[in-house]
Amino acid sequence: MGSVRARAAAGATVVVALALIAAGVAVLLVLRGNLQNQAGLEAQVAAREVAAKIATGTAYDKLDLPDGDEHPVVVVADDGRVRAVGEDVRAVDGKRVAAAQGAGSVAPPAEEDEDGEDDDRALKPGEVDDDVEYRDGTAEVDGTVADYRFAVVEAKDTRGEQVTVRAGSALAPEQDAVGSVRDAMLIGLPLLLVVVAGVTWLVTRRALRPVEGIRGEMAAITASTDLSRRVPVPSSKDEIGRLARTTNETLAALESAVERQRRFVADASHELRSPIASLRTQLEVGVAHPELLDVPGAVEDTVRLQRLAADLLLLARLDAGERPGGARVDLAAMVREESSQRVGDRVPVRTGELASAEVAGSRGQLGRVLGNLLDNAQRHAVASVRVAVVREGEWAVLRVEDDGPGVPESERERIFERFVRLDDARARDDGGAGLGLAIARDVAVRHGGSLAVRTGSVFELRLPVA
């Protein structure tokens, strides 16, 4: 039971077995009931024929009773005397009956009603009771005892004597039919269950064969660490095919993430190498020739290293899934505060419309986004940098615009990748590491918003209003 195939086969077999057993029992019960009803109907017909003859005045010794082998008949008077008995009928329900009319043998006593009184229907002479009672019992006919379905009918002869006619119909055909059906079911049920188990095993095995291929390939990928490999995709359009395609999509995303991480490490190493090497060179020159020590340059390289380390640390926290807090941040107030602190910018920052808009998140991270966008605008602006905050339905929109050449349309997504700097940015400012816009977009996404270039020189930050 350690495999899906075995469990599926066992489960299907158990379910089919229970269903077949329930259906078989129902069939046997219905068949038995129908055959018993048929036997009762035959017994009723025989009893009414005899009762009708008695009611029309036929003498008891002149009654043409059915053959005892087919329908054993006993006619009993109210006083218990047997008035007539079928040929070869010797006993009913274990009690002996006379072989000839009026021999004085006593038949089974008449049935009593619920009050304990004899059932007197007040029949008129020559009348047959419409009510029929059915009883199962035994009869001995020509030395053979068998089961019968008896119909009991009361009648009055023309002289006013009330008698009870009891005619039976053999239950042997019903028992033989039920037994034959039961035996056929007992033989066929195990064979059918074997077929169900085998077919389920084969079908499940065939259906799960692609899963084993997927598992084997995943094991090989794990062992080789080659994320460029893909699992086989079956031609079927079922759940297994979708599983294989989803697995390949996951592998592709994982390969892309690993490759991006490798590039990130390589780019970070490259970015760190230059300021560290420059700082080391300046310090070594300063040790050998103190008069040549470039203190401002060393400070600049140290600041650059500090900023780069802070950017890398923030990116690491964002990649680790750090979520912003739930504090309310007024974007308009944040813009006023940040703008007032940028007194040394090359191009003054002007503010446009500042609509009151509160968002939920981290004040420090959102301030970092605004600072990065303003730094980017300062690098490209000619004479103007403008910031505005507006409300658009359930969104708060912060726009930063400069009068620079703008971002080419083909580069408007690439600039948000890490360590990406356009040629103009490299020529104008070699101090940037290409992480500012990447950090800004990551923070925007973590806050449930977005950051994009709407026109050539307009950066738009959209955040949901708290």
C-alpha positions as CSV (number, residue, x, y, z in Angstrom):
1,M,0.0,0.0,0.0
2,G,3.0,2.3,-0.3
3,S,2.2,3.4,-3.8
4,V,-0.6,5.5,-5.3
5,R,-1.4,2.6,-7.7
6,A,-2.0,0.1,-4.9
7,R,-4.1,2.5,-2.9
8,A,-6.2,3.5,-5.9
9,A,-6.7,-0.2,-6.9
10,A,-7.6,-1.1,-3.3
11,G,-10.0,1.8,-2.9
12,A,-11.7,1.1,-6.2
13,T,-12.1,-2.6,-5.4
14,V,-13.6,-1.9,-1.9
15,V,-16.0,0.7,-3.3
16,V,-17.1,-1.6,-6.1
17,A,-17.4,-4.6,-3.7
18,L,-19.6,-2.6,-1.4
19,A,-21.8,-1.4,-4.3
20,L,-22.1,-4.9,-5.7
21,I,-23.0,-6.4,-2.3
22,A,-25.6,-3.8,-1.7
23,A,-27.0,-4.2,-5.2
24,G,-26.9,-8.0,-4.9
25,V,-28.8,-8.0,-1.6
26,A,-31.4,-5.7,-3.1
27,V,-31.8,-7.9,-6.2
28,L,-32.2,-11.0,-4.1
29,L,-34.8,-9.3,-1.8
30,V,-36.8,-8.0,-4.8
31,L,-36.6,-11.3,-6.6
32,R,-37.7,-13.2,-3.5
33,G,-40.5,-10.8,-2.8
34,N,-41.8,-11.0,-6.4
35,L,-41.6,-14.8,-6.5
36,Q,-43.4,-15.0,-3.1
37,N,-46.1,-12.7,-4.4
38,Q,-46.5,-14.8,-7.5
39,A,-46.7,-18.0,-5.3
40,G,-49.3,-16.2,-3.1
41,L,-51.3,-15.2,-6.2
42,E,-51.4,-18.8,-7.5
43,A,-52.4,-20.1,-4.0
44,Q,-55.2,-17.5,-3.9
45,V,-56.5,-18.5,-7.3
46,A,-56.6,-22.2,-6.2
47,A,-58.3,-21.3,-2.9
48,R,-60.9,-19.1,-4.5
49,E,-61.8,-21.8,-7.1
50,V,-62.4,-24.3,-4.3
51,A,-64.3,-21.8,-2.2
52,A,-66.5,-20.8,-5.2
53,K,-67.4,-24.5,-5.8
54,I,-68.3,-24.9,-2.1
55,A,-70.4,-21.7,-2.1
56,T,-72.4,-22.9,-5.2
57,G,-73.4,-26.1,-3.4
58,T,-70.9,-28.6,-4.6
59,A,-70.7,-31.5,-2.1
60,Y,-67.4,-31.9,-0.3
61,D,-66.9,-35.4,-1.6
62,K,-67.6,-34.1,-5.1
63,L,-65.0,-31.3,-5.1
64,D,-62.4,-31.5,-7.8
65,L,-59.4,-30.5,-5.8
66,P,-56.0,-29.6,-7.4
67,D,-53.2,-32.1,-7.5
68,G,-51.5,-32.1,-4.1
69,D,-48.1,-31.8,-5.6
70,E,-49.0,-28.5,-7.2
71,H,-51.5,-27.0,-4.7
72,P,-52.2,-28.8,-1.5
73,V,-55.7,-27.9,-0.4
74,V,-57.4,-28.5,3.0
75,V,-61.0,-27.5,3.7
76,V,-61.8,-27.2,7.4
77,A,-65.1,-26.5,9.1
78,D,-65.6,-24.2,12.1
79,D,-65.7,-27.2,14.4
80,G,-62.2,-28.2,13.2
81,R,-63.3,-31.2,11.1
82,V,-61.6,-31.7,7.8
83,R,-64.3,-31.5,5.2
84,A,-62.0,-32.1,2.2
85,V,-58.3,-32.6,1.5
86,G,-56.3,-32.7,-1.6
87,E,-54.9,-35.9,-3.1
88,D,-51.8,-37.3,-1.4
89,V,-51.9,-34.5,1.3
90,R,-50.9,-36.0,4.6
91,A,-50.0,-33.1,6.9
92,V,-50.0,-29.3,7.0
93,D,-47.5,-27.5,9.3
94,G,-46.7,-30.8,10.9
95,K,-50.3,-31.7,11.8
96,R,-51.9,-34.7,10.3
97,V,-55.0,-34.4,8.2
98,A,-57.5,-37.1,7.2
99,A,-57.2,-38.6,3.8
100,A,-61.0,-38.8,3.3
101,Q,-63.9,-36.5,4.0
102,G,-65.5,-36.5,7.4
103,A,-63.0,-38.8,9.1
104,G,-63.0,-36.6,12.2
105,S,-59.4,-35.5,12.1
106,V,-58.7,-32.1,13.5
107,A,-56.9,-29.5,11.4
108,P,-55.1,-26.5,12.8
109,P,-57.4,-24.3,14.8
110,A,-58.9,-21.2,13.2
111,E,-57.0,-18.0,13.5
112,E,-58.2,-15.5,16.1
113,D,-58.3,-11.7,15.7
114,E,-56.4,-9.3,17.9
115,D,-59.1,-9.3,20.5
116,G,-58.8,-13.1,20.9
117,E,-62.2,-13.8,19.4
118,D,-62.9,-16.0,16.4
119,D,-62.9,-14.1,13.1
120,D,-66.6,-14.3,12.2
121,R,-67.2,-12.3,9.0
122,A,-70.9,-13.0,9.1
123,L,-70.9,-14.5,5.6
124,K,-74.2,-15.4,4.0
125,P,-74.9,-18.8,2.6
126,G,-73.3,-19.2,-0.8
127,E,-70.9,-16.3,-0.2
128,V,-67.1,-16.2,-0.4
129,D,-65.1,-13.8,1.8
130,D,-63.3,-11.1,-0.2
131,D,-60.4,-11.1,2.3
132,V,-57.4,-13.3,1.8
133,E,-54.8,-14.2,4.4
134,Y,-51.3,-15.4,3.4
135,R,-49.1,-17.6,5.5
136,D,-45.9,-19.5,5.0
137,G,-45.9,-23.1,6.1
138,T,-45.1,-26.7,5.3
139,A,-47.1,-29.5,3.8
140,E,-46.4,-33.2,3.5
141,V,-47.5,-34.5,0.1
142,D,-47.0,-38.2,-0.7
143,G,-44.4,-38.5,2.0
144,T,-42.4,-35.4,1.0
145,V,-42.4,-32.3,3.2
146,A,-41.9,-29.0,1.4
147,D,-42.4,-25.2,2.0
148,Y,-45.5,-23.6,0.7
149,R,-47.2,-20.2,0.5
150,F,-50.7,-20.7,1.7
151,A,-53.8,-18.6,0.9
152,V,-56.7,-18.8,3.4
153,V,-60.2,-18.0,2.2
154,E,-63.5,-18.4,4.1
155,A,-66.8,-19.4,2.5
156,K,-70.3,-20.6,3.4
157,D,-72.0,-23.4,1.6
158,T,-75.7,-23.4,0.6
159,R,-76.6,-25.1,3.9
160,G,-75.0,-22.2,6.0
161,E,-71.9,-24.1,7.1
162,Q,-68.8,-21.9,7.2
163,V,-65.6,-23.5,6.2
164,T,-62.0,-22.3,5.7
165,V,-60.2,-23.2,2.5
166,R,-56.5,-23.3,2.7
167,A,-54.6,-23.7,-0.6
168,G,-50.8,-23.7,-1.0
169,S,-48.3,-22.9,-3.7
170,A,-44.9,-24.5,-3.6
171,L,-42.0,-22.2,-2.7
172,A,-39.4,-24.5,-4.1
173,P,-39.2,-22.6,-7.5
174,E,-38.7,-19.4,-5.6
175,Q,-36.0,-20.9,-3.4
176,D,-34.3,-22.5,-6.4
177,A,-34.3,-19.2,-8.4
178,V,-33.0,-17.1,-5.4
179,G,-30.3,-19.8,-4.7
180,S,-29.2,-19.8,-8.4
181,V,-28.9,-16.0,-8.5
182,R,-27.1,-16.0,-5.2
183,D,-24.6,-18.6,-6.3
184,A,-24.0,-16.8,-9.6
185,M,-23.3,-13.6,-7.6
186,L,-20.9,-15.4,-5.3
187,I,-19.0,-16.7,-8.3
188,G,-19.1,-13.6,-10.4
189,L,-18.4,-11.1,-7.6
190,P,-14.8,-12.1,-6.9
191,L,-14.0,-12.4,-10.6
192,L,-15.5,-8.9,-11.2
193,L,-13.5,-7.5,-8.3
194,V,-10.3,-9.0,-9.7
195,V,-11.0,-7.3,-13.1
196,V,-11.7,-4.0,-11.4
197,A,-8.5,-4.2,-9.4
198,G,-6.5,-5.1,-12.4
199,V,-8.0,-2.4,-14.7
200,T,-7.6,0.2,-12.0
201,W,-4.0,-0.8,-11.4
202,L,-3.1,-0.6,-15.1
203,V,-5.0,2.6,-15.7
204,T,-3.4,4.3,-12.7
205,R,0.0,3.0,-13.7
206,R,-0.4,4.5,-17.1
207,A,-1.7,7.8,-15.8
208,L,1.1,8.1,-13.2
209,R,3.9,7.2,-15.6
210,P,4.6,10.8,-16.5
211,V,4.7,11.7,-12.8
212,E,7.6,9.3,-12.3
213,G,9.3,10.9,-15.2
214,I,8.9,14.3,-13.7
215,R,10.1,13.0,-10.3
216,G,13.2,11.4,-11.9
217,E,14.1,14.6,-13.8
218,M,13.6,16.7,-10.7
219,A,15.9,14.4,-8.8
220,A,18.5,14.7,-11.5
221,I,18.2,18.5,-11.5
222,T,18.7,18.5,-7.7
223,A,21.7,16.3,-8.0
224,S,23.3,18.2,-10.8
225,T,22.2,21.8,-9.7
226,D,21.7,22.5,-13.5
227,L,18.6,24.7,-13.4
228,S,18.5,24.9,-17.2
229,R,17.1,21.4,-17.5
230,R,13.4,20.9,-17.7
231,V,11.0,18.1,-16.8
232,P,9.3,16.2,-19.7
233,V,5.8,17.5,-20.6
234,P,3.3,14.9,-21.6
235,S,1.1,15.5,-24.6
236,S,-2.1,15.2,-22.5
237,K,-4.0,18.2,-21.4
238,D,-4.9,16.8,-18.0
239,E,-3.7,17.7,-14.5
240,I,-0.3,15.9,-15.0
241,G,0.4,18.0,-18.1
242,R,-0.4,21.1,-16.2
243,L,1.8,20.0,-13.3
244,A,4.7,19.5,-15.7
245,R,4.2,22.9,-17.3
246,T,3.9,24.6,-13.9
247,T,7.1,22.7,-12.8
248,N,9.0,24.0,-15.8
249,E,7.7,27.5,-15.1
250,T,8.9,27.2,-11.5
251,L,12.3,26.0,-12.7
252,A,12.5,28.9,-15.1
253,A,11.7,31.4,-12.4
254,L,14.2,29.7,-10.1
255,E,16.9,29.8,-12.7
256,S,16.2,33.4,-13.4
257,A,16.3,34.2,-9.7
258,V,19.6,32.4,-9.2
259,E,21.1,34.1,-12.3
260,R,19.9,37.4,-11.0
261,Q,21.4,36.7,-7.7
262,R,24.7,35.8,-9.3
263,R,24.7,39.0,-11.3
264,F,23.9,40.9,-8.2
265,V,26.8,39.4,-6.3
266,A,29.2,40.0,-9.3
267,D,28.0,43.6,-9.8
268,A,28.1,44.3,-6.1
269,S,31.7,43.0,-6.0
270,H,32.6,45.1,-9.0
271,E,31.0,48.3,-7.5
272,L,32.7,47.7,-4.1
273,R,36.1,46.9,-5.7
274,S,36.6,50.4,-7.3
275,P,36.0,52.6,-4.2
276,I,37.9,50.2,-1.9
277,A,40.9,50.1,-4.4
278,S,40.8,53.9,-4.7
279,L,40.6,54.3,-0.9
280,R,43.4,51.9,-0.3
281,T,45.6,53.6,-2.9
282,Q,45.0,57.0,-1.3
283,L,45.8,55.6,2.1
284,E,49.0,53.9,0.9
285,V,50.1,57.2,-0.8
286,G,49.3,59.1,2.4
287,V,51.4,56.7,4.5
288,A,54.4,57.1,2.1
289,H,53.9,60.8,1.3
290,P,51.6,62.5,3.8
291,E,51.7,65.7,1.9
292,L,50.0,64.0,-1.1
293,L,47.1,62.5,0.9
294,D,43.8,63.4,-0.7
295,V,41.6,63.7,2.3
296,P,38.5,64.9,0.5
297,G,38.8,62.1,-2.1
298,A,39.2,59.5,0.7
299,V,36.1,60.9,2.4
300,E,34.2,60.8,-0.8
301,D,35.1,57.2,-1.4
302,T,34.1,56.3,2.2
303,V,30.7,58.0,1.8
304,R,30.2,56.1,-1.5
305,L,31.0,52.9,0.2
306,Q,28.7,53.7,3.1
307,R,25.8,54.5,0.7
308,L,26.5,51.3,-1.4
309,A,26.6,49.2,1.8
310,A,23.3,50.7,3.0
311,D,21.7,50.1,-0.4
312,L,22.8,46.5,-0.5
313,L,21.6,45.9,3.1
314,L,18.1,47.4,2.2
315,L,17.9,45.2,-0.9
316,A,18.8,42.1,1.2
317,R,16.1,42.9,3.6
318,L,13.6,43.4,0.8
319,D,14.6,40.1,-0.9
320,A,14.2,38.4,2.5
321,G,10.5,39.4,2.4
322,E,10.6,42.3,4.9
323,R,7.2,43.9,5.0
324,P,6.6,47.6,5.7
325,G,4.8,48.7,8.9
326,G,1.2,49.8,9.1
327,A,1.9,53.4,10.1
328,R,0.0,56.2,8.3
329,V,2.3,58.4,6.1
330,D,1.1,61.8,4.7
331,L,2.8,62.0,1.3
332,A,2.3,65.8,1.1
333,A,3.9,66.4,4.5
334,M,6.7,64.0,3.5
335,V,7.4,65.9,0.3
336,R,7.5,69.2,2.1
337,E,9.9,67.8,4.7
338,E,12.3,66.1,2.2
339,S,12.3,69.1,-0.1
340,S,13.2,71.5,2.7
341,Q,16.2,69.5,3.6
342,R,17.7,69.5,0.1
343,V,19.4,72.8,0.3
344,G,22.6,71.8,-1.6
345,D,21.0,70.4,-4.7
346,R,22.4,71.5,-8.1
347,V,18.8,72.3,-9.3
348,P,16.3,73.6,-6.7
349,V,13.3,71.3,-6.1
350,R,9.9,73.0,-6.7
351,T,6.7,71.6,-5.4
352,G,3.4,71.6,-7.3
353,E,0.0,70.4,-6.1
354,L,0.3,68.7,-2.8
355,A,-3.0,67.0,-2.1
356,S,-3.5,65.5,1.3
357,A,-3.1,61.7,0.9
358,E,-2.3,59.2,3.6
359,V,-0.9,55.8,2.8
360,A,0.0,52.9,5.1
361,G,3.6,51.8,5.2
362,S,7.1,52.7,6.4
363,R,8.0,56.4,6.6
364,G,11.7,55.6,6.3
365,Q,11.3,53.5,3.2
366,L,8.9,55.8,1.4
367,G,11.3,58.7,2.2
368,R,14.1,56.7,0.6
369,V,12.0,56.3,-2.5
370,L,11.4,60.0,-2.8
371,G,15.1,60.7,-2.1
372,N,16.2,58.3,-4.8
373,L,13.7,59.8,-7.3
374,L,14.9,63.3,-6.6
375,D,18.6,62.2,-6.9
376,N,17.8,60.7,-10.2
377,A,16.1,63.9,-11.4
378,Q,19.0,65.9,-10.2
379,R,21.4,63.9,-12.4
380,H,19.4,64.5,-15.6
381,A,17.7,67.9,-15.0
382,V,18.8,71.0,-16.9
383,A,17.2,73.7,-14.7
384,S,14.0,72.3,-13.2
385,V,12.9,69.5,-10.8
386,R,9.2,69.5,-9.8
387,V,7.3,67.2,-7.3
388,A,3.5,66.9,-6.9
389,V,1.1,64.7,-5.0
390,V,-2.5,64.1,-6.3
391,R,-5.4,61.9,-5.5
392,E,-6.9,59.6,-8.2
393,G,-9.8,57.7,-6.7
394,E,-8.4,55.2,-4.2
395,W,-4.8,55.9,-5.2
396,A,-2.3,58.5,-4.1
397,V,0.1,59.5,-6.9
398,L,3.5,61.1,-6.3
399,R,5.1,62.5,-9.5
400,V,8.7,63.6,-9.9
401,E,9.5,65.5,-13.1
402,D,12.6,67.1,-14.5
403,D,13.4,69.0,-17.7
404,G,16.1,66.6,-18.8
405,P,16.3,64.6,-22.0
406,G,14.0,61.9,-20.6
407,V,14.3,58.1,-20.7
408,P,14.1,56.4,-24.1
409,E,11.0,54.2,-24.3
410,S,13.0,51.1,-24.9
411,E,14.9,51.6,-21.6
412,R,11.9,52.5,-19.4
413,E,11.8,49.1,-17.8
414,R,15.5,48.2,-17.9
415,I,16.4,51.2,-15.7
416,F,14.6,49.6,-12.8
417,E,17.0,46.6,-12.9
418,R,19.8,46.5,-10.4
419,F,23.2,48.0,-11.3
420,V,21.8,49.4,-14.5
421,R,23.0,52.8,-15.6
422,L,22.4,54.5,-18.9
423,D,25.4,55.9,-20.8
424,D,24.4,59.5,-20.0
425,A,24.3,58.7,-16.3
426,R,27.7,57.1,-16.4
427,A,29.2,60.1,-18.2
428,R,27.5,62.7,-15.9
429,D,28.0,61.0,-12.5
430,D,30.3,58.0,-11.9
431,G,29.4,57.9,-8.3
432,G,26.0,56.1,-8.7
433,A,25.8,52.3,-8.4
434,G,22.6,51.9,-10.4
435,L,20.6,50.7,-7.3
436,G,18.4,53.8,-6.5
437,L,15.6,53.1,-9.0
438,A,15.7,49.3,-8.3
439,I,15.3,50.0,-4.6
440,A,12.5,52.5,-5.2
441,R,10.4,50.0,-7.3
442,D,11.0,47.2,-4.8
443,V,9.7,49.4,-2.0
444,A,6.7,50.5,-4.0
445,V,5.8,46.9,-4.8
446,R,6.1,46.0,-1.1
447,H,3.7,48.8,-0.3
448,G,1.1,47.4,-2.7
449,G,1.8,50.1,-5.3
450,S,3.9,50.6,-8.5
451,L,6.6,52.8,-9.9
452,A,7.0,53.6,-13.6
453,V,8.0,56.1,-16.1
454,R,4.8,57.6,-17.6
455,T,6.5,60.0,-20.0
456,G,10.1,60.6,-20.9
457,S,11.0,62.4,-17.7
458,V,8.1,61.9,-15.3
459,F,8.4,59.2,-12.7
460,E,5.0,58.2,-11.1
461,L,4.7,56.4,-7.7
462,R,1.2,55.0,-7.1
463,L,0.2,53.8,-3.7
464,P,-3.2,52.8,-2.3
465,V,-4.8,55.3,0.1
466,A,-5.0,54.1,3.7
